[in-house]
Amino acid sequence: MKTGHPMGIVERKERQKESLRQEILDAAREILLAEGYAKLSMRSIAKRIEYSPTTIYLYFKNKDEILFHLCDESLERQFEAMDAAADGKSSPLARLRATLRAYIDFGLSEPDRYRITYMTDISPYVSVASILNEGSFGNKLLELVRRRLNDILVESGSALDPESAFQTLWAHSHGIVSLLISCPDFPWVERDKLIETNIDISLKGLLP
């Protein structure tokens, strides 16, 4: 008579494997933020999580691949938050507003992930093309915002160039996130008021 034990063992091993993979990524993120890319190595990651460097190579072929997965992981989490933000919103403007707010909220709630993905020059190690490859979460995130923006431009009959408008919105949203992360001691007005005013100014420029 067969039992469910073998499947249970397989599932447990898969969970352990995924847990260790996440532990490697978390350790790499901590080293990157504290010491920079030059100090990141398979050996330094292994030392931090108390495994052999050989074990790390079973999951990632080199530290560039680890950096790619750190970015991809962040973009996946951010995309899911932004995609869900528009649920129940009836108008294109409300959907885009919720999407921009979700972008900002993600950066402020996950500053470590945001710093690595958006505030660190990763181009010598990971190409933008790979991050934005078709089907990637980076590509999905950008297309989500472009689509919600385009709905407004079409509805309002705006003559704005869609890509210029998109990049400007992104610059506005990134600007407030990066400033609040990097300049926490500046005498900002109340945070929610600042964020909402930023979004108000961004969106008003879209309407004829």
N, C-alpha and C positions, 0 to 999 in steps of 0.2 A: 504493500500500500504506500502510495506516494504521500509525502508531507509537504508543507509549505516552507520548510526550513531552508532548502537551497536558494529559493527566490529571496528569502529574507536575508541570507548572507550576501547575495549579489547586491541587493538594494542597500544594505549597510555599507558595503565596500564602495558603492557609488557615492553615497552620502559622505563617507570619509574622504574620498578622492576630491569631491567638490569642496569640502570644508578646507582641505589642505591647499587647494588651488586658491581659494579666497584668502587664506592666511598669507600665502605668498604675495598676492596683490596688495593686501593691506600693509604688509611689512615694506614692500617696495614703495608704496605711497608715503609712508612715514619717513623713509630714508631720503626720498626725493625732496620732500618739503623741508627736512631738517638739514640736509647736507648737500643737496644738489645731485645732478645726474652723474658727475664725475665720481662720486662716492658710491654710486649704486653698482653693485656687482652681484653675480650669483652667490659668491662667497659671503658678501655682507648680508644678503637676504637670508641665506642658510644659517648664518650665525645668529641672526635676530630671532628666527623661529626654531632654532636648535634642531636643524636637520642637516644632512650632508649636502654639499653643492650638487652632487650627482642626482639627488632627489629632485632638486629644482629643475634640472634639465629634462626630467621626465614630463614636466608640465609646459615648459617654455624653452625654446631653442636658444634665446639670448635675451639680454636686457632690453633691447629695442622692441622685441615682441611683447615683453611685459608692459612697456610704456604704451604700446598700441592698445593692449587689452585694458589698461587703466582708463584710457580715454574712451574706449568703446563702452566700457561698463558705466562710466559717468553719463555718456550720451544716451544710453539705454534708459537709465533712471530718469534723466531729464525729459526725454521724449515721452515716456509713459505719463509723467506728471502733466506735461503740456497738452498731450492728447486728451487726457481725461478732464482737463480744466474747463473745456467748453461744453461739457455735458449739461443739457437743460437750458443752454443759452439760446434765445430765440432769434437774435439778429446777428448779422455778420460782424457788426461793431462790437457787440457784447462778447462774441466768441473770440475775436482777436484780442480784446482787452484782457479777457481771462487767460489767454495764452501767454501774453506778455507778462502778466502778473505771475504766472506759474514759472516762467523763465527766471524772473528776478528772485522769487521765493526759493527756487531750487538753489541758486548760487549762494544765497545768504544762509540757507539751512545746511548746505553741504560745501562749505568754503574750501576744504582740502581738495575735494574732487574738482571744484570749479577752478581753483588755482592751476592745477596741473593741465586741465583741458584747455583753458582759455587765457591764462595769465603767465604761461611758461612757453618759451620758444622751443618747441619740440621738433621744428623742421629739420634739424641735422640728423634726427634719429627716426622720426616717423613722418612720412609724407602726408600732406593734406589730402592728396588724391586717394590714399588708402583709407583715411578717416571718412572721406565723403564718397567712397565707392558706392555704386548703385546697390541698393538693398541694405546698406549699412544704417546704423541708428543715426549717425551724423547726417546722412542724406535724408532719412525720414524726417528728422527734426527740422531741417531747413525747408523741405518741401511742405511740411505741415504749416509753417508760418507763411510761406509764399502763397499757399492755397487760401488760407484764411484772409490774408491781406488782399489777394486778388478779388475775393468775393466783395470786399468793400469798394475797391476801385471800380469794378464793373457796376455795382449797384448805384454808386454815386456819379458815374460818368466822368470820373477823374481822368485828367490828361497826364498824370504823373507816370514816369517810367517805372514799371513794376519792380524791376531789379534795384534801381536806385532807391526807391522807397523802402524796399525790404532791407537793404544794407544799412540805411539810415536808422530804421527801427532797431535793428540789431545793435548798431553802435550806441544808440541811446540806452538800451537795456543793459548792455555790457558795461557801459560807462558808470551807471549808478551802482551796479553790483561790485565792480572792481574798486570804486572809490570807497564804498562802505566797508569792504573787506580790508583794503590797504590803509585807510585813513580813519580808523575807528574813533580817534581822539578829537577829530574836527567837531566843532560845535554845530552838528547837524540839527535841523528841526526834527520834530517827532517823526520816527522812521516811516510809519504808514502814510502820513501826510506827504512826506517827501516822495515816496514811491508812487502814490496816486497822482501827484502833481506831475511827475515825470511822464507817466503814461498819458495823462490828459494832454500835455503839450505835444507829445509824439503823435497822438491820434488826431488832434485838431489839424495838423499839417496835411493830413490825408484827404480832408474833405474840401470840396470846391467852395 
